[in-house]
Amino acid sequence: MHRLLATTLIAVITCLATAAQTADSSGLAPTSGSSVLEGFTFDDGSVLDLRQHYYTLGTPRRGADGRVENAVLIMHGTTGSGDGFLRDNFAGVLFGKGQLLDADRYYLILPDAIGHGHSSKPSDGLRAGFPKYTYDDMVRAQYRLLTEHLDVDHLRLVTGTSMGGMMSWVWGYTYPDFMDALMPLASLPVEIAGRNRMTRKMIIDAVLDDPAWNGGDYTEQPPGLKEAMYGLLFMVSSPLQYQLQAPTRESAEAMMDSLVERYRSALDANDLVYAFDASRFYNPAPHLASIRAPLLAINSADDQVNPPELGILERETARIPGARAVVLPITEMTRGHSTHSQPTVWGPYLAQLLAATRPEPASEGSPPGVLLDTADPAWTQRAPERFKARFLTTEGAFTVAVHRDWAPRGADRFYQLVQQGFYDGVHINRVMPGYIAQFGLSPFPAVTAAWKGNTLLDDPAQVSNSPGRVAFAMTGPDTRSTQVYINLGDNTQLDTEGFAPFGEVVEGMEVVERLYPLYGNEAGGGMRHGRQGPIEQGGADYVFTHYPLLDFIVAAEVLGD
């Protein structure tokens, strides 16, 4: 778990490429449902016929042992609901065709926790007479939903955001043999204390101290609900993003008023109080030794709820054998606490976790022999005049249509490399927004060494380097080898330098434009920058260690014309 070595890289390719083979072109079609848990007993002794609402995507699949093997539980944050994960910033990156949690491959379960969404909650009628639920209650209710109503007896992955992240820890020690892997996002495995509890109490007291609350028996939402939004606003804020979005006094005040009204209009005062107080007994710390599933915890350094200077995540995660803690650095792509809902940032870590915990044992980490033998007849095969190549990446899939008449030598080499699996596991190590996305250094140093001097004669440039066009990188005449780039902007200046496009992206350009860009030239740069030595010598091990957020190609295949 500390590093994804070449052996695990093979598992990434094998495990995730299957999604591309089984996916179809259908769009996401979530199923919405509710089940009643009769006689549910809460920690406070209350008993209630509890409604548990949920959304699902995909179909459960059972393995040879009869257990469900593809179910993924994803849990939302405080005051949220399961349908929040159906938004494009989450589902559009994870659940689609060829993506990491492809709904054609996985059975995705998105429950509304107790007190949230369409599940039983105080505002249904009981108001302040509703049971004083806890996170433990929420997890036990979800377990009953899965086992008694959805017929799910095992989970491939348990994950969640914020409150859902905290519930992931609870799942881990309450039902330690029920899952293959855990990935809590934006959470800490300790008692809610310090500034975190103070902020929650501010939010709760803003409602309870308002006379209009009337012990929870109000006819209109009490004004204290708006006051509570001020605490909530700063609890989930990102100083960097707020400064960028509101750089003047006028814009800051307008943004604050807009956010407060948006939050207030979507919430009920009783539901809010219960939701924030549900964490009062949360404390996984004494139970961490009971967690047996491999665990990867991800926070971000700009998270005001779980600030990194506390050092809690690293300290407590270290108590769990094989577990790993990651704190993402602050960048223009992080969103404070809300980074938990930005899989375009942390997706490569999810890919590593899925690969490292796949049920089948990973094969030894060695490349196919044909990649090491550049004299093999496979490297003389002529490409069709027209063909397409599909690339499944950690951001999704894109397809390149190749025109051999544009650049015959380049098209032949590209066809051969894709056919023989050269690009499987290759990191997209150079992404320059508005310029290019470049890849082609093998995850295996021996393969890179074998190909470094195996260059092509130039093709005359027949078409321009316009957005979406694909060409081989080079350092000068007759130096093209394995590295290619996709134009992210109008790069007609490259035409006169001899860069000859051989194809163009015809599907998934939005995926290409999402590829992680913030390392820029640091992660190897271009062939002429002189920085590629560490990747050439260290391969995937080096990249995963030093540039872990880089997206990579899970698998590439030739589709035909």
Disulfide bonds with the S-S distance in Angstrom:
none
